[in-house]
Amino acid sequence: WYTIWPTFWDYFSRADRTQGDHRLSISAFGAGDRYGRYVLQPENLGPLEREANPPFVFDRAFHIVSARHNSLLGDWEAKGNLALVQDRWKASLPNDSQDRLEHYIWLRQDLSKEPTDWLELVAGLLAKGQRVQRTVETSQAWVELTEDAPLLARGVDVDETLQRVVAGAYVEPRFRFGAWRVQTGARLGYDSLLQAGVVDPRVTWRWTWGENFGIRGAVGRYSQSPE
């Protein structure tokens, strides 16, 4: 194989607006690359060699639009981020191909308030909705393409769609008592793929002595959904 004509591209744009205690930022960016693998001198190949070494083209591109805000709502500070993502992987041979197309939306919103000088209340939520489509049409297992096109390398036709929602919320009272900082709370999560929810309680603390010495610790349960 011989690689020629690689092509790369990217873009980025951003707009910001501030009005009083509210700030909004909207960004759009993306990138992609495309390359082909070809035999250096295909005219010198025999029919069987030409069939075993067809031209291969790989094309990947992703696009992201995100909105971020920071606002003061009375005594509460609100921070949030919303992102829309498209990620596509395409690989093709003259008669075989694979295509993986993913769309997802990601949301995070955090709220915080300090009702007293020794207490801070923090809460938030996050959610991700995902849709993945995978299509493979192949007549054989192209083991030579394991690194570039693993679905083609398997040699199995595929036509499937995966939809998934992962959501969570948390509450964290944070206390300050002299040299002590104590953070308690719990996180709740749900994964539609696993059809299960979890509750993760946790406590962290820190004690400082002067400017150069401190002790910290944590106890809790931590869960993470598989990717």
Phi, psi and chi 1 to 4 in degrees:
 res  aa     phi    psi   chi1   chi2   chi3   chi4
   1 TRP       -  153.4  -65.3   81.9      -      -
   2 TYR  -142.1  129.5 -175.3   72.4      -      -
   3 THR   -94.0  128.1  -56.8      -      -      -
   4 ILE  -140.7  165.2   60.2  173.4      -      -
   5 TRP    53.1   52.8  -55.3  119.5      -      -
   6 PRO   -72.3  143.0   27.1  -32.9      -      -
   7 THR  -132.4  132.3  -56.4      -      -      -
   8 PHE  -128.7  147.3  -52.7   92.4      -      -
   9 TRP  -153.1  157.6   56.9  -93.2      -      -
  10 ASP  -160.3  165.7   60.3   48.4      -      -
  11 TYR  -153.4  159.1   66.8   89.7      -      -
  12 PHE  -156.4  138.8  174.9   79.4      -      -
  13 SER  -149.3  152.7   62.1      -      -      -
  14 ARG  -152.4  142.5  175.2  171.5  170.5  170.7
  15 ALA  -132.0  136.2      -      -      -      -
  16 ASP  -123.9  144.6  -63.0  -66.0      -      -
  17 ARG  -142.8  130.1  176.9  179.1  174.2   81.8
  18 THR  -122.9  129.0  -59.4      -      -      -
  19 GLN  -140.0  107.2 -176.3  174.2    3.5      -
  20 GLY    63.3 -123.8      -      -      -      -
  21 ASP   -93.2   16.4  -65.6  -30.6      -      -
  22 HIS  -121.3  135.7  -53.0  -79.5      -      -
  23 ARG  -132.5  133.5 -179.4  179.6  179.2 -177.4
  24 LEU  -129.2  135.6  175.9   64.9      -      -
  25 SER  -131.8  129.0  174.8      -      -      -
  26 ILE  -121.3  128.3  -61.3  177.4      -      -
  27 SER  -126.8  148.7  -57.8      -      -      -
  28 ALA  -137.2  129.1      -      -      -      -
  29 PHE  -154.5  162.2   56.2   95.1      -      -
  30 GLY  -170.7  170.6      -      -      -      -
  31 ALA  -159.6  162.5      -      -      -      -
  32 GLY  -165.1  162.6      -      -      -      -
  33 ASP  -147.4  151.3   64.6  -87.8      -      -
  34 ARG  -144.1  135.5  175.0 -171.8  174.1   95.0
  35 TYR  -150.6  159.5   62.9   83.9      -      -
  36 GLY  -122.5  149.4      -      -      -      -
  37 ARG  -117.7  124.5  -72.6 -172.3  174.5 -175.2
  38 TYR  -135.4  153.2  -52.1   91.8      -      -
  39 VAL   -70.2  138.6  174.3      -      -      -
  40 LEU   -60.6  -43.3 -176.0   58.2      -      -
  41 GLN  -134.0   77.9  -65.5  178.2  -35.6      -
  42 PRO   -61.6  -25.2   22.6  -32.7      -      -
  43 GLU   -66.8  -16.7   65.0  -83.3    4.3      -
  44 ASN   -88.9   -3.0  -65.1  -26.9      -      -
  45 LEU   -88.9  148.2  -60.4  179.9      -      -
  46 GLY   -78.9  171.6      -      -      -      -
  47 PRO   -56.9  -43.3  -23.6   33.7      -      -
  48 LEU   -68.6  -39.3  -66.0  179.4      -      -
  49 GLU   -66.5  -38.0  -68.0  176.2  -47.9      -
  50 ARG   -66.3  -36.9 -167.6  174.4  -63.6  117.9
  51 GLU   -69.2  -33.7 -177.7  179.7   -8.7      -
  52 ALA   -80.3  -13.2      -      -      -      -
  53 ASN  -130.7   63.1  -64.5  -83.9      -      -
  54 PRO   -76.0  159.1   31.5  -36.6      -      -
  55 PRO   -64.8  141.4   22.4  -32.2      -      -
  56 PHE  -126.3  135.8  167.8   74.7      -      -
  57 VAL  -127.3  130.2  176.6      -      -      -
  58 PHE  -118.1  136.7  174.7   84.6      -      -
  59 ASP  -143.2  121.6 -167.9   -6.9      -      -
  60 ARG  -130.2  140.6 -176.4 -173.9 -177.7 -172.9
  61 ALA  -152.2  142.3      -      -      -      -
  62 PHE  -134.4  149.9   72.5   87.0      -      -
  63 HIS  -135.0  138.2  -52.5  -85.8      -      -
  64 ILE  -136.0  133.8  -59.5  175.6      -      -
  65 VAL  -122.9  125.9  176.7      -      -      -
  66 SER  -132.7  148.5   72.8      -      -      -
  67 ALA  -127.1  130.4      -      -      -      -
  68 ARG  -126.2  138.2 -177.2 -172.5  -59.7  -91.2
  69 HIS  -134.7  155.6   78.6   89.0      -      -
  70 ASN  -143.5  119.7 -169.3  -27.3      -      -
  71 SER  -139.9  151.6  -56.3      -      -      -
  72 LEU  -106.1  120.1  -67.5  178.6      -      -
  73 LEU  -117.9   86.0  -53.7  172.9      -      -
  74 GLY    67.8 -121.2      -      -      -      -
  75 ASP   -87.9   -1.7  -64.8  -27.4      -      -
  76 TRP  -101.3  142.4  -69.2   90.8      -      -
  77 GLU  -107.3  128.8 -179.5 -179.6    6.8      -
  78 ALA  -117.2  132.0      -      -      -      -
  79 LYS  -130.2  135.7  -62.6  179.5 -179.4  179.8
  80 GLY  -151.2  160.7      -      -      -      -
  81 ASN  -146.6  134.7 -169.5   12.9      -      -
  82 LEU  -128.8  130.0  173.8   67.2      -      -
  83 ALA  -134.3  140.0      -      -      -      -
  84 LEU  -117.1  129.3  -56.3  173.7      -      -
  85 VAL  -131.5  138.3  180.0      -      -      -
  86 GLN  -126.8  129.4  174.1 -179.2  -66.9      -
  87 ASP  -133.7  123.1 -171.2    6.6      -      -
  88 ARG  -129.9  132.8 -170.8  167.1 -161.1  174.8
  89 TRP  -119.1  122.4  -56.5   55.3      -      -
  90 LYS  -127.5  138.0  -64.0  176.9   63.6  178.0
  91 ALA  -140.1  137.0      -      -      -      -
  92 SER  -144.1  145.6   60.1      -      -      -
  93 LEU  -117.8  172.1  -64.2  159.0      -      -
  94 PRO   -54.0  -37.8  -28.9   35.8      -      -
  95 ASN  -121.3   -4.4  -61.0  -47.7      -      -
  96 ASP  -128.5  157.1  -59.5  -25.3      -      -
  97 SER  -160.3  159.1   65.1      -      -      -
  98 GLN  -136.4  148.3   77.3  165.8   45.7      -
  99 ASP  -146.7  126.9 -169.7   -1.5      -      -
 100 ARG  -125.3  117.2 -178.2 -173.9 -174.0  -82.4
 101 LEU  -121.5  123.3  176.5   61.4      -      -
 102 GLU  -123.2  131.8  177.7  179.3    4.8      -
 103 HIS  -122.7  137.7  -68.3   94.9      -      -
 104 TYR  -152.4  154.9   68.8   83.3      -      -
 105 ILE  -119.1  135.5  179.2  171.3      -      -
 106 TRP  -128.3  131.3 -175.6   85.2      -      -
 107 LEU  -132.8  135.9  169.1   68.0      -      -
 108 ARG  -140.4  134.7  174.3  159.6 -174.4  162.0
 109 GLN  -136.1  126.8  177.9   65.4   56.7      -
 110 ASP  -122.6  141.6  -60.8  -66.7      -      -
 111 LEU  -127.8  141.4  -62.8  169.8      -      -
 112 SER  -144.5  149.9   61.7      -      -      -
 113 LYS  -153.2  143.2  177.6 -178.7  180.0  179.8
 114 GLU  -117.7   88.9  -65.5 -170.2   31.2      -
 115 PRO   -68.6  -27.7   22.8  -31.6      -      -
 116 THR  -138.2  172.8   68.9      -      -      -
 117 ASP   -75.7   -8.1   58.1   -3.4      -      -
 118 TRP  -113.4    2.3   54.9  -91.0      -      -
 119 LEU  -138.1  133.5  173.0   62.4      -      -
 120 GLU  -127.1  130.8  180.0 -177.5    9.1      -
 121 LEU  -104.0  127.2  -60.7  175.8      -      -
 122 VAL  -129.2  134.1 -179.5      -      -      -
 123 ALA  -147.5  160.2      -      -      -      -
 124 GLY  -173.4  175.0      -      -      -      -
 125 LEU  -145.3  156.1   60.0   88.0      -      -
 126 LEU  -145.7  150.3   55.6   90.2      -      -
 127 ALA  -153.6  148.7      -      -      -      -
 128 LYS  -141.5  123.7  178.7 -178.9  178.3 -179.3
 129 GLY  -108.8  130.8      -      -      -      -
 130 GLN  -133.4  141.6 -178.7 -178.0   29.5      -
 131 ARG  -137.3  122.5  177.4 -176.1  172.6   89.5
 132 VAL  -123.7  127.6  179.5      -      -      -
 133 GLN  -115.2  130.1  -62.7  171.0  -84.3      -
 134 ARG  -127.0  128.9  -60.9 -161.6  -54.3  173.5
 135 THR  -133.5  128.5  -55.1      -      -      -
 136 VAL  -133.5  128.9 -178.9      -      -      -
 137 GLU  -127.4  111.9  -63.7 -179.8   -5.7      -
 138 THR  -147.0  149.3 -178.4      -      -      -
 139 SER  -100.5   -8.4   57.6      -      -      -
 140 GLN  -161.7  172.8   67.0 -179.9   77.0      -
 141 ALA   -88.8  115.4      -      -      -      -
 142 TRP   -92.6   80.1  -64.0   94.0      -      -
 143 VAL   -65.3  -22.4  -65.3      -      -      -
 144 GLU   -67.0  -16.5  -57.0   89.4  -14.9      -
 145 LEU  -106.2   23.7  -58.9  175.6      -      -
 146 THR   -57.3  -41.4  -59.3      -      -      -
 147 GLU   -75.5  -36.5  -64.4  -64.9  -30.8      -
 148 ASP   -89.0  -39.8  -59.0  -79.5      -      -
 149 ALA  -139.7   77.8      -      -      -      -
 150 PRO   -61.6  -29.0   19.7  -31.9      -      -
 151 LEU   -70.8  -38.3  -62.4 -180.0      -      -
 152 LEU   -67.3  -34.0  -78.1  175.2      -      -
 153 ALA   -64.9  -28.5      -      -      -      -
 154 ARG   -71.2  -28.1  -68.5  170.0   53.1 -167.3
 155 GLY    73.2   28.1      -      -      -      -
 156 VAL  -123.6  130.2  178.4      -      -      -
 157 ASP   -66.6  138.0  -72.4  -12.9      -      -
 158 VAL  -137.3  138.9  175.9      -      -      -
 159 ASP  -148.9   93.9 -173.8    2.0      -      -
 160 GLU  -143.5  156.2   62.0 -177.3   11.7      -
 161 THR  -133.6  130.7  -60.2      -      -      -
 162 LEU  -115.5  129.7  168.3   67.9      -      -
 163 GLN  -122.7  136.4  -60.7 -174.9   92.3      -
 164 ARG  -149.4  143.4 -177.5 -177.5 -173.8 -174.1
 165 VAL  -128.9  126.8  175.0      -      -      -
 166 VAL  -120.9  126.3  178.9      -      -      -
 167 ALA  -138.4  154.2      -      -      -      -
 168 GLY  -160.0  163.7      -      -      -      -
 169 ALA  -148.7  154.5      -      -      -      -
 170 TYR  -145.6  155.6   72.6   92.7      -      -
 171 VAL  -135.7  131.5  177.1      -      -      -
 172 GLU  -140.3   97.1  -66.4  179.8   -7.2      -
 173 PRO   -72.5  133.2  -14.6   28.9      -      -
 174 ARG  -121.2  126.4  -58.5  175.0 -179.9  177.8
 175 PHE  -113.1  147.4  -56.6   92.9      -      -
 176 ARG  -127.4  119.3  -65.7 -175.8  -68.3  -92.0
 177 PHE  -130.4   92.0  -56.1  108.3      -      -
 178 GLY    60.6 -117.7      -      -      -      -
 179 ALA   -84.2   -1.2      -      -      -      -
 180 TRP   -99.0  140.9  -73.5   91.8      -      -
 181 ARG  -127.3  120.8  -58.7  -69.6 -174.3  -90.3
 182 VAL  -125.0  129.3  179.7      -      -      -
 183 GLN  -123.7  120.1  177.5  176.3  -46.8      -
 184 THR  -115.6  174.2   62.9      -      -      -
 185 GLY   149.2 -172.6      -      -      -      -
 186 ALA  -153.8  150.4      -      -      -      -
 187 ARG  -121.1  135.5  -68.1  176.1 -179.7  -98.1
 188 LEU  -113.5  135.7  -67.9   79.4      -      -
 189 GLY  -138.8  154.6      -      -      -      -
 190 TYR  -144.7  138.6  175.9   77.4      -      -
 191 ASP  -127.0  117.5 -170.3  -30.7      -      -
 192 SER   -68.8  -26.6   65.3      -      -      -
 193 LEU   -68.4  -41.4 -175.2   62.8      -      -
 194 LEU   -85.1  -15.7  -57.4  177.2      -      -
 195 GLN    52.6   49.1  -65.4 -173.5  -13.5      -
 196 ALA  -147.3  150.4      -      -      -      -
 197 GLY  -118.7  156.6      -      -      -      -
 198 VAL  -134.7  152.7  -64.5      -      -      -
 199 VAL  -124.4  121.8  178.3      -      -      -
 200 ASP  -117.0   95.9  -65.5  -23.6      -      -
 201 PRO   -78.5  152.0   28.7  -32.9      -      -
 202 ARG  -159.5  153.3   58.3 -169.8   65.3  175.4
 203 VAL  -138.2  132.5  177.4      -      -      -
 204 THR  -127.6  151.9   62.6      -      -      -
 205 TRP  -146.6  159.9   65.2   88.5      -      -
 206 ARG  -149.4  136.3 -179.8 -179.8 -179.0 -176.3
 207 TRP  -125.4  128.7  177.6   73.9      -      -
 208 THR  -116.3  146.0   56.8      -      -      -
 209 TRP  -129.0  105.7 -176.0   24.0      -      -
 210 GLY    71.8 -154.6      -      -      -      -
 211 GLU   -98.6  -12.4  -63.3 -179.4   -3.6      -
 212 ASN  -120.7    6.3  -58.5  -43.5      -      -
 213 PHE  -138.5  136.5 -176.5   78.9      -      -
 214 GLY  -158.0  154.2      -      -      -      -
 215 ILE  -129.1  134.1  -61.5  176.0      -      -
 216 ARG  -136.8  157.9   65.7  176.6   62.5 -170.6
 217 GLY  -159.3  169.5      -      -      -      -
 218 ALA  -154.0  147.1      -      -      -      -
 219 VAL  -137.5  133.5  175.2      -      -      -
 220 GLY   172.5 -177.6      -      -      -      -
 221 ARG  -116.4  135.6  173.3  178.8  173.3  177.9
 222 TYR  -128.7  126.9  -60.6   84.1      -      -
 223 SER  -125.7  145.3  -56.1      -      -      -
 224 GLN  -140.6  129.0 -178.6  174.2   -5.3      -
 225 SER   -70.7  144.3  -60.5      -      -      -
 226 PRO   -65.8  147.8   24.4  -34.1      -      -
 227 GLU   -80.6      -  -67.0  -64.0  -28.7      -
